[in-house]
Structure formats: C-alpha cells, structure tokens
Amino acid sequence: MDSNKQTARISRQTWHFAENVRLQASAVAVGPKEGEGPLAALFDKIHDDMYAGQQSWEDAERQLMEDAVTNVLKKAAITEQEVDFILAGDLLNQNITTNFTAEKLAIPLLGMYGACSTSMLTLATAASLVNAGYANRAIAACSSHNATAERQYRYPTEYGGQKPPSAQWTVTGAGAGLVGIGGKGPRITHATMGKVVDMGIKDPFDMGSAMAPAAVSTLEAHFKDLGRSPKDYDLIVTGDLAAVGYPIVKELMLAQGYDMDQVYNDCGLMIYSPDQDVFAGGSGCASSAVVTYSYIMDQLNRGLVKKVLVCATGALLSPVSYQQGNSIPCIAHAVAFEGGA
C-alpha cells in the first residue's frame, strides 16, 4: 500500500489529506442584510434585494448558489467542463436549490445534506475525492436564504410571528470553493467527521444550545485524534452557534481541558454587526460558508493566520419531526486549513 494512503485514515472520524490538496479558489454571494455587515468588502456579489432579481425566494437562493459557483470558475480561469464534480447542499426539501443549480451548470452532482454543517461536509468530501484521485477538481458549495428557510421550517415572514432572543437569523447567501491538487490557496490538511449528538432539546428557536454539544464532540475528537490542542491553531470557528451556543462550547471544552478563549470565534457572530437586529446571530448553511470562503480564506492567503480549524454545525430536524415532538439531533464536521497563497 502507498505510504500516503496508509496515513489517510487517522481514526474512525479523522482523515489526513496526504496529497497537496488545496482550496484553489473560493467565492460568495449574499443578500442585502449580509451586505451591510462587517465582512461586506470581502464578498464577491451582493444583491440589493431578497429576490436577487428573481420571481420567488427559492429562485433567489438558486441565483445565489449559481453566482458563487460562477465566480469560483471565473477566479480559477476554468470552465464547467474542467470540473469533475460539484458537491453541494442546501436546507430545502430534496435539495432543490442544489439540484436546479447543478442542472444549469451541467457538472456531475453529488448532492449532500448536513443541515448547517453542509459547508464542511461538502468540502471534506471533495477533498477526499481529490486526495484519492477520483477527481482532479471538485467544487464544494452550499446555500441558505432567510425567507426560504422561514417558509419551510417555521412561518413565512408575512406571518409576523414573534421570536425569542435565542432565535437566529438564517443567512441569505451561498459559498463555493474549488478543490484541486497543487496551485495556490490554503492546503486542506485534515477533516474530522462528526457523530450525531442529541441532548433532547426540542425548541427550534434555540439551535445554539442544541448544536453546541455536537461541536464539542467533533472538536474533542479532532484534538485527540491528532494530538493537538487549541494552541495549534491561530483561529478556530464554529458554524452558527451564535450568542447562545458560543459560550456553551467554550465552557464545555474548558471542562475537558481545552482552553479555546484566545482563538475561538463563531461565524454566526462574525457575519453581522451587533446593531443589525439578528436576535442571537446568524445561522444557516451560508453562515459558515460565507465567512469561510471570504474572510477566512483572505486571512490565510494574506498570511495573517497560518492554521485555521472550521467546525460547521448542523441541526438535523425536519418540519415533520419537529411537529411530531421529536428532539433535535445535531452534527458537526471540521476541516483544517494551513498556509495560503
């Protein structure tokens, strides 16, 4: 067996990408609220209305994903025909955003669903395909839209339902990354795939509390599998735990002997300003995707940080399971990056 392949599987959960797998290009597209946030200067496309020039919110979400993927191809100076796979997902039933977008792009599709953890689920899988030689290039992408998510999981915005402070604001946006061997861009060195964790929480307006233990489970596995600690990273971010889940992760990790205080942040807190009226903060597939594929890649490429761990979190409920009184199972997937351009 090739020596590189022997080191590919660190454990049941953690992979090492022994080949020179890199995120060669990335791009994001967002809606108006995100375009008013602190990271706006790093976004590739900002739509000034929630419809993104389309007839429905669902069509708008497809436009966002298409914008992200199209900009990735443009940045990499390649065509759709030079991409072997697109691995993508969203929050809507049967991944309709992904399916319609992939049809238009005519790239072989691996549709994936991990709720809000989909950003790192798709990226880790894309990296594994490239590392193993099953693809020369693969695109990882995901999207969410505030109005489409509200319509599916809760109530349409026209209903005007009241929400508690623990609720989160689904990010309207899409992110995409091109994975390949060599070239420029940060190396994708490791991935730790999460286990489903269910702490019995049933409140769909408190996703932070529900998802935090899943993040802790994956982060702890990552550190143990690789013999690492938070000090080995310049930045560790979770996907969308926001103001409720963020302190829970810090507290639970500290109880396990991992002090993350100096390097830890959350994408749901980074994408909006405190004065933007987003309840506890951002959520949705696009929360971690937009921050990772813009701000974090910029930081790595400019050499401002050297090692970053992104742990995207997802709540695996459905409208049916919630209505039947089931609790919310959650999961988190982590990807480690090093270096940059």
Long-range contacts (C-beta under 8 A, 24 or more apart in sequence): 8-131, 8-132, 10-190, 10-225, 10-226, 11-221, 11-225, 13-192, 13-193, 13-194, 13-195, 13-218, 13-221, 13-222, 13-225, 14-190, 14-191, 14-192, 14-193, 14-221, 14-222, 14-225, 14-226, 15-124, 15-128, 15-190, 15-191, 15-192, 15-193, 16-189, 16-190, 17-127, 17-128, 17-131, 17-187, 17-188, 17-189, 17-190, 17-191, 18-131, 19-130, 19-131, 19-181, 20-181, 20-182, 20-187, 21-127, 21-130, 21-131, 21-179, 21-180, 21-181, 21-187, 21-188, 21-189, 22-179, 22-180, 22-181, 22-182, 22-183, 22-184, 22-185, 22-186, 22-187, 22-188, 23-123, 23-177, 23-178, 23-179, 23-185, 23-186, 23-188, 23-297, 23-337, 24-76, 24-137, 24-178, 24-179, 24-180, 24-183, 24-184, 24-185, 25-72, 25-75, 25-76, 25-177, 25-178, 25-185, 26-72, 26-75, 26-175, 26-176, 26-177, 26-178, 26-185, 26-292, 26-293, 26-294, 26-297, 27-67, 27-68, 27-69, 27-70, 27-71, 27-72, 27-74, 27-75, 27-175, 27-176, 27-293, 28-68, 28-173, 28-174, 28-175, 28-176, 28-286, 28-289, 28-290, 28-293, 28-294, 29-63, 29-64, 29-65, 29-67, 29-68, 29-71, 29-173, 29-174, 30-64, 30-171, 30-172, 30-173, 30-174, 30-286, 30-290, 31-60, 31-64, 31-145, 31-146, 31-172, 31-173, 32-172, 33-146, 33-169, 33-172, 33-272, 33-276, 33-278, 34-171, 34-172, 34-173, 34-271, 34-272, 34-290, 36-273, 36-276, 37-271, 37-272, 37-273, 37-276, 38-270, 38-271, 38-272, 38-273, 39-270, 39-271, 39-290, 39-291, 39-294, 39-295, 42-294, 42-295, 42-298, 43-290, 43-294, 44-68, 44-71, 44-294, 45-71, 50-145, 50-146, 50-147, 50-172, 57-145, 57-147, 57-148, 57-151, 58-92, 58-96, 58-97, 58-145, 58-148, 60-145, 60-147, 60-148, 60-172, 61-90, 61-92, 61-97, 61-143, 61-144, 61-145, 61-148, 61-172, 61-174, 62-97, 62-100, 62-101, 64-143, 64-145, 64-172, 64-173, 64-174, 64-286, 65-90, 65-97, 65-98, 65-101, 65-141, 65-142, 65-143, 65-174, 65-176, 66-101, 66-104, 66-105, 67-174, 68-141, 68-143, 68-174, 68-175, 68-176, 68-293, 69-101, 69-105, 69-139, 69-141, 69-176, 71-176, 72-139, 72-176, 72-177, 72-178, 73-178, 75-178, 76-178, 78-137, 78-178, 80-105, 80-106, 80-107, 82-137, 83-107, 83-137, 83-138, 83-139, 83-178, 84-108, 84-129, 84-134, 84-135, 84-136, 84-137, 84-138, 85-109, 85-110, 85-126, 85-129, 85-135, 85-138, 85-139, 86-110, 86-138, 86-139, 86-140, 86-141, 87-112, 87-122, 87-123, 87-125, 87-126, 87-129, 87-138, 87-139, 87-140, 87-141, 88-112, 88-118, 88-122, 88-139, 88-140, 88-141, 88-142, 88-143, 88-176, 89-113, 89-114, 89-118, 89-121, 89-122, 89-142, 89-285, 90-118, 90-142, 90-143, 90-144, 90-285, 91-115, 91-116, 91-144, 91-148, 91-149, 91-152, 91-153, 91-170, 91-284, 91-285, 92-148, 92-152, 93-152, 97-143, 97-148, 98-141, 98-142, 98-143, 101-141, 107-139, 114-312, 114-314, 114-316, 114-331, 114-333, 115-285, 115-314, 115-315, 115-316, 115-317, 115-331, 116-144, 116-211, 116-239, 116-240, 116-283, 116-284, 116-285, 116-287, 116-288, 116-312, 116-313, 116-314, 116-315, 117-194, 117-239, 117-288, 117-312, 117-313, 117-314, 117-331, 117-332, 117-333, 118-142, 118-285, 118-289, 118-312, 118-314, 119-175, 119-239, 119-285, 119-288, 119-289, 119-292, 119-310, 119-312, 120-191, 120-239, 120-288, 120-310, 120-311, 120-312, 120-333, 120-334, 120-335, 121-193, 121-312, 121-314, 121-333, 123-177, 123-179, 123-188, 123-191, 123-335, 124-191, 124-193, 124-333, 124-335, 126-177, 126-179, 127-179, 127-188, 127-191, 127-335, 128-191, 130-179, 130-180, 130-181, 136-180, 136-181, 137-178, 137-179, 137-180, 138-178, 138-179, 138-180, 139-176, 139-177, 139-178, 139-179, 140-176, 140-177, 140-179, 141-174, 141-175, 141-176, 141-177, 141-289, 142-174, 142-175, 142-285, 142-286, 142-289, 143-173, 143-174, 143-175, 143-285, 143-286, 143-289, 144-170, 144-171, 144-172, 144-173, 144-174, 144-284, 144-285, 144-286, 144-287, 145-170, 145-172, 145-284, 145-286, 146-170, 146-171, 146-172, 146-284, 147-172, 149-284, 152-319, 153-204, 153-317, 153-319, 153-322, 154-204, 163-205, 163-279, 164-205, 164-206, 164-279, 165-279, 165-280, 166-203, 166-205, 166-206, 166-208, 166-209, 166-244, 166-279, 166-280, 167-205, 167-206, 167-279, 167-280, 168-207, 168-208, 168-240, 168-242, 168-268, 168-278, 168-279, 168-280, 168-281, 168-282, 168-283, 169-272, 169-278, 169-279, 169-281, 169-282, 169-283, 170-282, 170-283, 170-284, 170-286, 171-240, 171-271, 171-282, 171-283, 171-284, 171-285, 171-286, 171-287, 171-290, 172-284, 172-286, 173-284, 173-286, 173-289, 173-290, 174-286, 174-289, 174-290, 175-286, 175-289, 175-290, 175-292, 175-293, 175-294, 176-289, 176-293, 177-292, 177-293, 177-297, 184-301, 184-341, 185-297, 185-301, 185-340, 185-341, 186-297, 186-300, 186-301, 186-308, 186-337, 186-338, 186-339, 186-340, 187-337, 187-338, 187-339, 188-335, 188-336, 188-337, 189-336, 189-337, 189-338, 190-222, 190-226, 190-335, 190-336, 191-333, 191-334, 191-335, 191-336, 192-218, 192-221, 192-222, 192-225, 192-333, 192-334, 193-218, 193-333, 194-218, 194-221, 194-331, 194-332, 194-333, 194-334, 195-221, 195-331, 196-316, 196-329, 196-330, 196-331, 197-329, 197-330, 197-331, 198-327, 198-328, 198-329, 198-330, 199-327, 200-327, 201-327, 201-328, 202-322, 202-325, 202-326, 202-327, 202-328, 204-315, 204-317, 204-322, 204-328, 206-244, 207-240, 207-244, 207-245, 207-283, 207-315, 207-328, 208-241, 208-242, 208-243, 208-244, 208-245, 208-246, 208-248, 208-280, 209-244, 209-245, 209-248, 210-315, 210-328, 210-330, 211-239, 211-240, 211-241, 211-245, 211-313, 211-314, 211-315, 211-330, 211-332, 212-241, 212-244, 212-245, 212-246, 212-248, 212-249, 212-252, 212-313, 213-248, 213-252, 213-330, 214-313, 214-314, 214-330, 214-331, 214-332, 215-239, 215-241, 215-245, 215-249, 215-311, 215-313, 215-332, 216-249, 216-252, 216-253, 216-256, 217-332, 218-311, 218-331, 218-332, 218-333, 218-334, 219-249, 219-253, 219-258, 219-309, 219-311, 219-332, 219-334, 220-253, 220-256, 220-258, 222-309, 222-311, 222-334, 222-336, 223-258, 229-258, 230-258, 230-259, 230-260, 230-262, 230-263, 230-264, 231-263, 232-307, 233-263, 233-307, 233-308, 233-309, 233-336, 234-263, 234-305, 234-306, 234-307, 234-308, 235-263, 235-265, 235-296, 235-299, 235-305, 235-307, 235-308, 235-309, 236-260, 236-263, 236-264, 236-265, 236-308, 236-309, 236-311, 237-264, 237-265, 237-266, 237-267, 237-270, 237-288, 237-291, 237-292, 237-296, 237-308, 237-309, 237-310, 237-311, 238-264, 238-266, 238-267, 238-268, 238-288, 238-311, 238-312, 238-313, 238-332, 239-266, 239-267, 239-268, 239-287, 239-288, 239-310, 239-311, 239-312, 239-313, 239-314, 239-332, 240-266, 240-267, 240-268, 240-281, 240-282, 240-283, 240-284, 240-287, 240-288, 240-312, 240-313, 241-266, 241-268, 241-313, 242-266, 242-268, 242-269, 242-279, 242-280, 242-281, 242-282, 242-283, 243-269, 243-280, 243-281, 244-280, 245-313, 267-291, 267-292, 270-295, 288-312, 288-313, 296-337, 297-340, 300-337, 300-339, 300-340, 301-340, 301-341, 302-340, 302-341, 303-340, 306-338, 306-339, 307-336, 307-337, 307-338, 308-336, 308-337, 308-338, 309-334, 309-335, 309-336, 309-337, 310-334, 310-335, 310-337
